[in-house]
Amino acid sequence: MDKLHSAYRTIGEVAKILNLKTNKKGVLSTHVIRFWETQFKQIKPKILNSNRRYYDEKTINLLKKVKFLLKDQGMTINGVKKILNNEDSLKLDESTDKSIRAKNLKNKLLKISNKLKELKWQKKRTLK
Protein backbone atom coordinates (compact mmCIF):
# COMPACT_ATOMS: atom_id res chain seq x y z
CA MET A 1 0.00 0.00 0.00
CA ASP A 2 1.41 3.40 -0.98
CA LYS A 3 1.50 6.31 1.40
CA LEU A 4 -0.64 9.32 0.75
CA HIS A 5 1.08 12.02 -1.28
CA SER A 6 0.86 14.36 1.72
CA ALA A 7 2.22 11.83 4.25
CA TYR A 8 5.53 12.33 5.98
CA ARG A 9 8.45 10.29 4.64
CA THR A 10 11.42 8.78 6.45
CA ILE A 11 14.97 9.74 5.52
CA GLY A 12 15.39 6.41 3.73
CA GLU A 13 12.29 7.02 1.63
CA VAL A 14 13.51 10.52 0.78
CA ALA A 15 16.92 9.17 -0.25
CA LYS A 16 15.10 6.75 -2.55
CA ILE A 17 12.94 9.55 -4.00
CA LEU A 18 16.06 11.65 -4.65
CA ASN A 19 17.92 8.61 -5.99
CA LEU A 20 20.89 9.25 -3.69
CA LYS A 21 23.14 6.20 -3.94
CA THR A 22 26.78 5.57 -3.26
CA ASN A 23 28.77 4.70 -6.34
CA LYS A 24 30.32 1.54 -4.89
CA LYS A 25 27.45 -0.55 -3.60
CA GLY A 26 24.33 1.29 -4.70
CA VAL A 27 23.31 1.76 -1.08
CA LEU A 28 21.04 4.69 -0.32
CA SER A 29 23.13 7.48 1.17
CA THR A 30 21.07 9.17 3.85
CA HIS A 31 24.18 10.92 5.18
CA VAL A 32 23.98 13.35 2.25
CA ILE A 33 20.56 14.52 3.40
CA ARG A 34 21.82 14.91 6.97
CA PHE A 35 24.76 16.97 5.71
CA TRP A 36 22.45 19.19 3.65
CA GLU A 37 20.40 19.79 6.80
CA THR A 38 23.50 21.26 8.44
CA GLN A 39 24.24 23.48 5.45
CA PHE A 40 20.79 24.77 4.49
CA LYS A 41 18.66 26.26 7.26
CA GLN A 42 15.52 25.86 5.13
CA ILE A 43 15.67 22.05 5.40
CA LYS A 44 13.83 21.29 8.62
CA PRO A 45 12.54 17.75 9.04
CA LYS A 46 10.21 16.83 11.87
CA ILE A 47 12.24 14.95 14.45
CA LEU A 48 10.00 12.70 16.48
CA ASN A 49 10.35 9.62 18.66
CA SER A 50 13.88 8.20 18.90
CA ASN A 51 15.28 11.13 16.90
CA ARG A 52 13.84 9.80 13.64
CA ARG A 53 13.56 12.32 10.83
CA TYR A 54 10.30 12.78 8.92
CA TYR A 55 10.00 14.95 5.81
CA ASP A 56 6.89 16.62 4.44
CA GLU A 57 6.29 17.27 0.75
CA LYS A 58 7.53 20.88 0.96
CA THR A 59 10.85 19.78 2.46
CA ILE A 60 11.21 16.98 -0.09
CA ASN A 61 10.72 19.48 -2.91
CA LEU A 62 13.35 21.73 -1.35
CA LEU A 63 15.72 18.77 -1.21
CA LYS A 64 14.99 18.06 -4.88
CA LYS A 65 15.91 21.66 -5.68
CA VAL A 66 19.13 21.45 -3.66
CA LYS A 67 20.09 18.19 -5.37
CA PHE A 68 19.35 19.64 -8.80
CA LEU A 69 21.44 22.75 -8.19
CA LEU A 70 24.35 20.91 -6.57
CA LYS A 71 24.52 17.71 -8.59
CA ASP A 72 23.00 18.58 -11.97
CA GLN A 73 24.02 22.24 -12.26
CA GLY A 74 27.36 21.85 -10.47
CA MET A 75 26.80 24.77 -8.16
CA THR A 76 28.67 25.24 -4.89
CA ILE A 77 27.01 25.05 -1.50
CA ASN A 78 27.50 28.80 -1.07
CA GLY A 79 25.87 29.43 -4.45
CA VAL A 80 22.85 27.33 -3.52
CA LYS A 81 22.64 29.12 -0.16
CA LYS A 82 22.44 32.46 -1.96
CA ILE A 83 19.61 31.20 -4.12
CA LEU A 84 17.70 29.69 -1.21
CA ASN A 85 18.16 32.79 0.93
CA ASN A 86 16.63 34.91 -1.80
CA GLU A 87 12.83 35.06 -1.49
CA ASP A 88 12.35 35.14 -5.27
CA SER A 89 13.86 31.67 -5.67
CA LEU A 90 11.40 30.21 -3.17
CA LYS A 91 8.55 31.67 -5.22
CA LEU A 92 9.75 29.58 -8.15
CA ASP A 93 8.68 26.46 -6.26
CA GLU A 94 5.18 27.80 -5.82
CA SER A 95 4.74 28.12 -9.58
CA THR A 96 4.85 24.35 -10.08
CA ASP A 97 2.69 21.99 -8.17
CA LYS A 98 5.39 20.86 -5.78
CA SER A 99 7.69 19.22 -8.30
CA ILE A 100 10.04 20.04 -11.14
CA ARG A 101 8.24 19.15 -14.34
CA ALA A 102 9.86 18.93 -17.74
CA LYS A 103 7.71 21.63 -19.30
CA ASN A 104 8.53 24.08 -16.50
CA LEU A 105 12.18 23.11 -16.14
CA LYS A 106 13.40 25.44 -18.88
CA ASN A 107 11.58 28.42 -17.37
CA LYS A 108 12.90 27.61 -13.91
CA LEU A 109 16.44 27.33 -15.20
CA LEU A 110 16.15 30.66 -16.99
CA LYS A 111 14.85 32.34 -13.83
CA ILE A 112 17.63 30.81 -11.75
CA SER A 113 20.23 31.80 -14.34
CA ASN A 114 18.94 35.37 -14.47
CA LYS A 115 18.92 35.56 -10.67
CA LEU A 116 22.52 34.31 -10.56
CA LYS A 117 23.58 36.92 -13.11
CA GLU A 118 21.85 39.59 -11.05
CA LEU A 119 23.60 38.42 -7.87
CA LYS A 120 26.99 38.39 -9.62
CA TRP A 121 26.33 41.90 -10.97
CA GLN A 122 25.38 43.13 -7.50
CA LYS A 123 28.52 41.57 -6.04
CA LYS A 124 30.72 43.26 -8.65
CA ARG A 125 29.06 46.61 -7.89
CA THR A 126 29.70 46.27 -4.17
CA LEU A 127 33.35 45.34 -4.73
CA LYS A 128 34.08 48.48 -6.77
C-alpha positions as a Markdown table, in Angstrom:
| # | Residue | x | y | z |
|---|---|---|---|---|
| 1 | Met | 0.0 | 0.0 | 0.0 |
| 2 | Asp | 1.4 | 3.4 | -1.0 |
| 3 | Lys | 1.5 | 6.3 | 1.4 |
| 4 | Leu | -0.6 | 9.3 | 0.8 |
| 5 | His | 1.1 | 12.0 | -1.3 |
| 6 | Ser | 0.9 | 14.4 | 1.7 |
| 7 | Ala | 2.2 | 11.8 | 4.2 |
| 8 | Tyr | 5.5 | 12.3 | 6.0 |
| 9 | Arg | 8.5 | 10.3 | 4.6 |
| 10 | Thr | 11.4 | 8.8 | 6.5 |
| 11 | Ile | 15.0 | 9.7 | 5.5 |
| 12 | Gly | 15.4 | 6.4 | 3.7 |
| 13 | Glu | 12.3 | 7.0 | 1.6 |
| 14 | Val | 13.5 | 10.5 | 0.8 |
| 15 | Ala | 16.9 | 9.2 | -0.2 |
| 16 | Lys | 15.1 | 6.8 | -2.6 |
| 17 | Ile | 12.9 | 9.6 | -4.0 |
| 18 | Leu | 16.1 | 11.6 | -4.6 |
| 19 | Asn | 17.9 | 8.6 | -6.0 |
| 20 | Leu | 20.9 | 9.2 | -3.7 |
| 21 | Lys | 23.1 | 6.2 | -3.9 |
| 22 | Thr | 26.8 | 5.6 | -3.3 |
| 23 | Asn | 28.8 | 4.7 | -6.3 |
| 24 | Lys | 30.3 | 1.5 | -4.9 |
| 25 | Lys | 27.5 | -0.6 | -3.6 |
| 26 | Gly | 24.3 | 1.3 | -4.7 |
| 27 | Val | 23.3 | 1.8 | -1.1 |
| 28 | Leu | 21.0 | 4.7 | -0.3 |
| 29 | Ser | 23.1 | 7.5 | 1.2 |
| 30 | Thr | 21.1 | 9.2 | 3.8 |
| 31 | His | 24.2 | 10.9 | 5.2 |
| 32 | Val | 24.0 | 13.4 | 2.3 |
| 33 | Ile | 20.6 | 14.5 | 3.4 |
| 34 | Arg | 21.8 | 14.9 | 7.0 |
| 35 | Phe | 24.8 | 17.0 | 5.7 |
| 36 | Trp | 22.5 | 19.2 | 3.7 |
| 37 | Glu | 20.4 | 19.8 | 6.8 |
| 38 | Thr | 23.5 | 21.3 | 8.4 |
| 39 | Gln | 24.2 | 23.5 | 5.4 |
| 40 | Phe | 20.8 | 24.8 | 4.5 |
| 41 | Lys | 18.7 | 26.3 | 7.3 |
| 42 | Gln | 15.5 | 25.9 | 5.1 |
| 43 | Ile | 15.7 | 22.1 | 5.4 |
| 44 | Lys | 13.8 | 21.3 | 8.6 |
| 45 | Pro | 12.5 | 17.7 | 9.0 |
| 46 | Lys | 10.2 | 16.8 | 11.9 |
| 47 | Ile | 12.2 | 15.0 | 14.5 |
| 48 | Leu | 10.0 | 12.7 | 16.5 |
| 49 | Asn | 10.4 | 9.6 | 18.7 |
| 50 | Ser | 13.9 | 8.2 | 18.9 |
| 51 | Asn | 15.3 | 11.1 | 16.9 |
| 52 | Arg | 13.8 | 9.8 | 13.6 |
| 53 | Arg | 13.6 | 12.3 | 10.8 |
| 54 | Tyr | 10.3 | 12.8 | 8.9 |
| 55 | Tyr | 10.0 | 15.0 | 5.8 |
| 56 | Asp | 6.9 | 16.6 | 4.4 |
| 57 | Glu | 6.3 | 17.3 | 0.7 |
| 58 | Lys | 7.5 | 20.9 | 1.0 |
| 59 | Thr | 10.9 | 19.8 | 2.5 |
| 60 | Ile | 11.2 | 17.0 | -0.1 |
| 61 | Asn | 10.7 | 19.5 | -2.9 |
| 62 | Leu | 13.4 | 21.7 | -1.4 |
| 63 | Leu | 15.7 | 18.8 | -1.2 |
| 64 | Lys | 15.0 | 18.1 | -4.9 |
| 65 | Lys | 15.9 | 21.7 | -5.7 |
| 66 | Val | 19.1 | 21.4 | -3.7 |
| 67 | Lys | 20.1 | 18.2 | -5.4 |
| 68 | Phe | 19.4 | 19.6 | -8.8 |
| 69 | Leu | 21.4 | 22.7 | -8.2 |
| 70 | Leu | 24.4 | 20.9 | -6.6 |
| 71 | Lys | 24.5 | 17.7 | -8.6 |
| 72 | Asp | 23.0 | 18.6 | -12.0 |
| 73 | Gln | 24.0 | 22.2 | -12.3 |
| 74 | Gly | 27.4 | 21.8 | -10.5 |
| 75 | Met | 26.8 | 24.8 | -8.2 |
| 76 | Thr | 28.7 | 25.2 | -4.9 |
| 77 | Ile | 27.0 | 25.1 | -1.5 |
| 78 | Asn | 27.5 | 28.8 | -1.1 |
| 79 | Gly | 25.9 | 29.4 | -4.4 |
| 80 | Val | 22.9 | 27.3 | -3.5 |
| 81 | Lys | 22.6 | 29.1 | -0.2 |
| 82 | Lys | 22.4 | 32.5 | -2.0 |
| 83 | Ile | 19.6 | 31.2 | -4.1 |
| 84 | Leu | 17.7 | 29.7 | -1.2 |
| 85 | Asn | 18.2 | 32.8 | 0.9 |
| 86 | Asn | 16.6 | 34.9 | -1.8 |
| 87 | Glu | 12.8 | 35.1 | -1.5 |
| 88 | Asp | 12.4 | 35.1 | -5.3 |
| 89 | Ser | 13.9 | 31.7 | -5.7 |
| 90 | Leu | 11.4 | 30.2 | -3.2 |
| 91 | Lys | 8.5 | 31.7 | -5.2 |
| 92 | Leu | 9.8 | 29.6 | -8.2 |
| 93 | Asp | 8.7 | 26.5 | -6.3 |
| 94 | Glu | 5.2 | 27.8 | -5.8 |
| 95 | Ser | 4.7 | 28.1 | -9.6 |
| 96 | Thr | 4.9 | 24.3 | -10.1 |
| 97 | Asp | 2.7 | 22.0 | -8.2 |
| 98 | Lys | 5.4 | 20.9 | -5.8 |
| 99 | Ser | 7.7 | 19.2 | -8.3 |
| 100 | Ile | 10.0 | 20.0 | -11.1 |
| 101 | Arg | 8.2 | 19.2 | -14.3 |
| 102 | Ala | 9.9 | 18.9 | -17.7 |
| 103 | Lys | 7.7 | 21.6 | -19.3 |
| 104 | Asn | 8.5 | 24.1 | -16.5 |
| 105 | Leu | 12.2 | 23.1 | -16.1 |
| 106 | Lys | 13.4 | 25.4 | -18.9 |
| 107 | Asn | 11.6 | 28.4 | -17.4 |
| 108 | Lys | 12.9 | 27.6 | -13.9 |
| 109 | Leu | 16.4 | 27.3 | -15.2 |
| 110 | Leu | 16.2 | 30.7 | -17.0 |
| 111 | Lys | 14.9 | 32.3 | -13.8 |
| 112 | Ile | 17.6 | 30.8 | -11.8 |
| 113 | Ser | 20.2 | 31.8 | -14.3 |
| 114 | Asn | 18.9 | 35.4 | -14.5 |
| 115 | Lys | 18.9 | 35.6 | -10.7 |
| 116 | Leu | 22.5 | 34.3 | -10.6 |
| 117 | Lys | 23.6 | 36.9 | -13.1 |
| 118 | Glu | 21.8 | 39.6 | -11.1 |
| 119 | Leu | 23.6 | 38.4 | -7.9 |
| 120 | Lys | 27.0 | 38.4 | -9.6 |
| 121 | Trp | 26.3 | 41.9 | -11.0 |
| 122 | Gln | 25.4 | 43.1 | -7.5 |
| 123 | Lys | 28.5 | 41.6 | -6.0 |
| 124 | Lys | 30.7 | 43.3 | -8.7 |
| 125 | Arg | 29.1 | 46.6 | -7.9 |
| 126 | Thr | 29.7 | 46.3 | -4.2 |
| 127 | Leu | 33.4 | 45.3 | -4.7 |
| 128 | Lys | 34.1 | 48.5 | -6.8 |
